[in-house]
Amino acid sequence: MTTIKNIFIIFIFIFTGLIQAETIRIMPLGDSLTYDWTFSEMETPINDGYRYAYRYYLWHQLQNAQYDVDFVGSLIAGSAIVPAFDPDNEGYVGWTSIEIANIIYAKLIENPADIILLHIGTNDWSESTYGINRILDEIDRYETTYDHKITVVLARILNSPLNYAHLTNLNINIQSLADTRIANGDDIVVVDMENGAGINYSSDFQDSLHPNDMGYYKMANVWFSAIEEILNRGNDNYAWLIPIYGLIL
């Protein structure tokens, strides 16, 4: 009986260690739709402490769901918001995908991430996914060099109230790029911000490219669903332990 009891105690110790999740590091990566900026700021810029975009809503959704997460990045935007949220990010106002590709490897070294939320391409003014492909290549390079797995949540990006054809075509190309890379082993989850977030292009924007609060809230919902699916997928790795656990009891 003592032997069985000892085995049970050891098993519980191992089981608890396996299912105890570490903090998940999430990097919001992109341009002004990640950092939070609008065209009106060309004349009247706001303090960086009050920038939040979708990040504020997403952070509180994750907290309410009791996920242990940490937003990571070298930039801070939103530190003055109440109630507080994690303001770390990698959102660069006006940047193209090529510019992001040129820095992402170094930024991951500074702030390693487990999940990257990538919304980029608005400033490319192109249907080409060349820069986005380079970003993904650089993420792969980091994964290989540092033996650290990253899941990329890749957005088919928002369009505009002006309904730009090149953005719709870019999103088609983003999906094609993702499908090819997934088939070759990349861990990519595609989310459809353009048509799958419930965006009202008449009322959910504050200018021709930047969402208002409702638009950002809807973006956060999409990111949250993708993150939740990823985290639940990770829990499935331990499903085989449940029958054994029940048998010992």
C-alpha positions as CSV (number, residue, x, y, z in Angstrom):
1,M,0.0,0.0,0.0
2,T,2.9,2.3,0.8
3,T,4.5,1.7,-2.6
4,I,1.2,2.5,-4.4
5,K,0.9,5.7,-2.3
6,N,4.4,6.8,-3.2
7,I,3.8,6.1,-6.9
8,F,0.6,8.2,-6.7
9,I,2.4,11.1,-5.0
10,I,5.2,11.0,-7.6
11,F,2.7,10.9,-10.4
12,I,0.8,13.9,-9.0
13,F,4.0,15.8,-8.7
14,I,4.9,15.1,-12.3
15,F,1.4,15.7,-13.6
16,T,1.2,19.1,-11.8
17,G,4.5,20.1,-13.3
18,L,3.5,19.2,-16.8
19,I,0.2,21.1,-16.8
20,Q,1.5,24.2,-15.0
21,A,1.7,26.6,-17.8
22,E,4.5,29.1,-18.1
23,T,3.8,32.7,-18.9
24,I,3.1,33.0,-22.7
25,R,5.0,35.9,-24.3
26,I,3.0,37.6,-27.0
27,M,4.5,40.2,-29.4
28,P,2.1,42.6,-31.1
29,L,4.0,43.3,-34.3
30,G,3.0,45.7,-37.1
31,D,2.6,49.4,-37.9
32,S,0.3,52.2,-36.7
33,L,-2.6,49.8,-36.3
34,T,-0.5,48.1,-33.6
35,Y,1.0,51.1,-32.0
36,D,-2.1,53.4,-32.3
37,W,-1.8,56.5,-34.5
38,T,-4.1,58.4,-36.8
39,F,-3.8,61.0,-39.5
40,S,-5.2,63.7,-37.2
41,E,-2.0,63.5,-35.2
42,M,0.0,65.2,-38.0
43,E,-1.4,68.4,-36.5
44,T,-2.2,67.4,-32.9
45,P,-0.2,64.4,-31.7
46,I,-1.2,62.6,-28.5
47,N,1.0,61.5,-25.6
48,D,2.3,57.9,-26.2
49,G,1.0,57.0,-22.8
50,Y,-2.6,57.1,-24.2
51,R,-2.0,54.9,-27.2
52,Y,-3.7,51.5,-27.1
53,A,-5.1,50.3,-30.4
54,Y,-6.4,46.7,-30.2
55,R,-3.8,45.8,-27.5
56,Y,-5.8,47.2,-24.6
57,Y,-8.9,45.3,-25.3
58,L,-7.0,42.1,-26.1
59,W,-5.0,42.3,-22.9
60,H,-8.1,42.6,-20.7
61,Q,-9.8,39.7,-22.6
62,L,-6.8,37.5,-21.9
63,Q,-6.8,38.6,-18.2
64,N,-10.5,38.0,-17.8
65,A,-10.0,34.5,-19.2
66,Q,-7.2,34.0,-16.7
67,Y,-4.5,33.4,-19.2
68,D,-1.0,34.0,-17.9
69,V,0.4,36.2,-20.7
70,D,3.1,38.9,-21.1
71,F,3.0,41.3,-24.0
72,V,6.6,41.8,-25.2
73,G,8.4,44.4,-27.3
74,S,10.9,47.2,-27.3
75,L,8.2,50.0,-27.5
76,I,5.8,51.2,-24.8
77,A,2.5,52.7,-25.7
78,G,-0.4,53.0,-23.3
79,S,1.3,53.2,-19.9
80,A,-1.1,56.0,-18.8
81,I,-4.3,54.1,-19.6
82,V,-6.7,53.3,-16.7
83,P,-7.4,50.5,-16.0
84,A,-3.8,49.5,-16.8
85,F,-2.7,47.0,-19.3
86,D,0.7,45.7,-20.6
87,P,1.9,48.4,-23.1
88,D,4.8,46.6,-24.6
89,N,4.7,46.2,-28.4
90,E,6.5,46.3,-31.7
91,G,4.3,48.7,-33.6
92,Y,6.0,51.2,-36.0
93,V,4.0,54.0,-37.4
94,G,4.2,54.2,-41.2
95,W,6.6,51.3,-41.6
96,T,6.4,48.8,-44.4
97,S,6.8,45.1,-44.2
98,I,10.4,45.3,-45.5
99,E,11.3,47.7,-42.7
100,I,9.8,45.3,-40.1
101,A,11.7,42.4,-41.8
102,N,15.0,44.3,-41.3
103,I,14.6,44.5,-37.5
104,I,12.5,41.5,-36.3
105,Y,15.4,39.1,-35.8
106,A,17.2,41.6,-33.4
107,K,13.9,42.5,-31.7
108,L,13.2,38.8,-31.0
109,I,16.7,38.5,-29.4
110,E,15.9,41.4,-27.2
111,N,12.3,40.2,-26.4
112,P,11.7,36.5,-27.2
113,A,8.1,35.7,-28.0
114,D,6.1,32.5,-28.0
115,I,3.3,34.0,-30.2
116,I,3.5,36.9,-32.7
117,L,0.5,38.8,-33.8
118,L,1.4,40.1,-37.2
119,H,-0.7,42.8,-39.0
120,I,1.4,44.4,-41.7
121,G,1.2,45.5,-45.3
122,T,-1.0,48.6,-45.1
123,N,2.0,50.9,-45.9
124,D,3.4,48.8,-48.7
125,W,0.8,50.0,-51.2
126,S,1.4,46.8,-53.0
127,E,-0.2,43.4,-53.6
128,S,3.2,41.7,-53.1
129,T,3.9,39.6,-50.1
130,Y,7.7,39.9,-50.5
131,G,8.3,41.8,-47.3
132,I,5.9,39.6,-45.3
133,N,7.7,36.5,-46.5
134,R,11.0,38.1,-45.4
135,I,9.5,38.7,-41.9
136,L,8.5,35.1,-41.7
137,D,12.0,34.0,-42.9
138,E,13.6,36.1,-40.2
139,I,11.3,34.6,-37.6
140,D,12.3,31.1,-38.8
141,R,16.0,32.1,-38.6
142,Y,15.5,33.1,-35.0
143,E,13.7,29.8,-34.2
144,T,16.5,27.8,-35.7
145,T,19.3,29.8,-34.1
146,Y,17.8,29.9,-30.7
147,D,15.8,26.6,-30.8
148,H,12.7,28.5,-29.7
149,K,9.3,27.7,-31.3
150,I,7.1,30.7,-32.3
151,T,3.5,30.6,-33.5
152,V,2.7,33.4,-35.9
153,V,-0.9,34.7,-36.0
154,L,-0.8,36.3,-39.5
155,A,-3.6,38.7,-40.4
156,R,-5.3,39.2,-43.7
157,I,-5.2,42.9,-42.9
158,L,-7.9,45.4,-42.6
159,N,-9.1,47.2,-45.8
160,S,-10.2,50.8,-45.8
161,P,-13.5,52.7,-46.0
162,L,-12.2,53.6,-49.5
163,N,-12.2,49.9,-50.4
164,Y,-8.7,49.5,-51.9
165,A,-8.5,46.7,-54.4
166,H,-4.8,46.2,-53.8
167,L,-5.5,45.4,-50.1
168,T,-8.0,42.7,-51.0
169,N,-5.6,41.3,-53.5
170,L,-2.7,41.5,-50.9
171,N,-4.9,39.5,-48.5
172,I,-5.5,36.8,-51.1
173,N,-1.7,36.6,-51.6
174,I,-1.1,36.5,-47.8
175,Q,-3.4,33.5,-47.6
176,S,-1.5,31.8,-50.5
177,L,1.8,32.5,-48.8
178,A,0.6,31.2,-45.5
179,D,-0.8,28.0,-47.1
180,T,2.5,27.3,-48.8
181,R,4.6,27.9,-45.6
182,I,2.2,25.9,-43.4
183,A,2.6,23.0,-45.9
184,N,6.3,23.3,-45.5
185,G,6.1,23.1,-41.7
186,D,5.7,26.7,-40.5
187,D,3.4,27.2,-37.4
188,I,1.2,29.9,-38.8
189,V,-2.4,30.7,-38.0
190,V,-4.2,33.0,-40.4
191,V,-6.9,35.4,-39.2
192,D,-9.2,37.4,-41.5
193,M,-9.3,41.0,-40.3
194,E,-10.6,42.3,-43.6
195,N,-13.9,40.3,-43.7
196,G,-13.9,38.1,-40.6
197,A,-13.8,40.6,-37.8
198,G,-17.3,42.1,-38.4
199,I,-15.8,45.4,-39.3
200,N,-18.2,48.0,-40.5
201,Y,-16.2,50.1,-42.9
202,S,-18.6,53.0,-42.6
203,S,-18.7,53.3,-38.8
204,D,-15.6,51.5,-37.4
205,F,-12.9,53.9,-38.7
206,Q,-11.7,57.3,-37.7
207,D,-10.0,58.0,-41.0
208,S,-9.2,56.2,-44.2
209,L,-6.9,53.6,-42.7
210,H,-7.2,53.6,-38.9
211,P,-10.0,52.0,-36.9
212,N,-11.8,53.7,-34.0
213,D,-12.4,52.1,-30.6
214,M,-15.1,49.8,-32.0
215,G,-12.9,48.7,-34.8
216,Y,-10.0,47.9,-32.5
217,Y,-12.3,46.1,-30.2
218,K,-13.4,43.9,-33.0
219,M,-9.8,43.3,-34.0
220,A,-9.1,42.2,-30.4
221,N,-11.9,39.7,-30.6
222,V,-10.2,38.0,-33.6
223,W,-6.8,37.9,-32.0
224,F,-8.2,36.5,-28.8
225,S,-10.0,33.7,-30.5
226,A,-6.8,32.7,-32.3
227,I,-4.7,32.9,-29.1
228,E,-7.2,30.8,-27.2
229,E,-7.2,28.2,-29.9
230,I,-3.4,28.1,-29.8
231,L,-3.3,27.8,-26.0
232,N,-5.9,25.1,-26.0
233,R,-4.1,23.2,-28.7
234,G,-1.1,23.2,-26.4
235,N,-3.1,21.7,-23.6
236,D,-4.1,18.8,-25.8
237,N,-0.5,17.6,-25.6
238,Y,-1.2,16.2,-22.2
239,A,-4.6,14.6,-22.9
240,W,-3.1,11.1,-22.7
241,L,-2.4,11.7,-19.0
242,I,-6.1,12.0,-18.0
243,P,-7.1,8.3,-18.2
244,I,-4.0,7.2,-16.3
245,Y,-4.7,9.8,-13.6
246,G,-8.2,8.6,-13.3
247,L,-7.1,4.9,-13.1
248,I,-4.6,5.6,-10.3
249,L,-7.4,7.4,-8.3
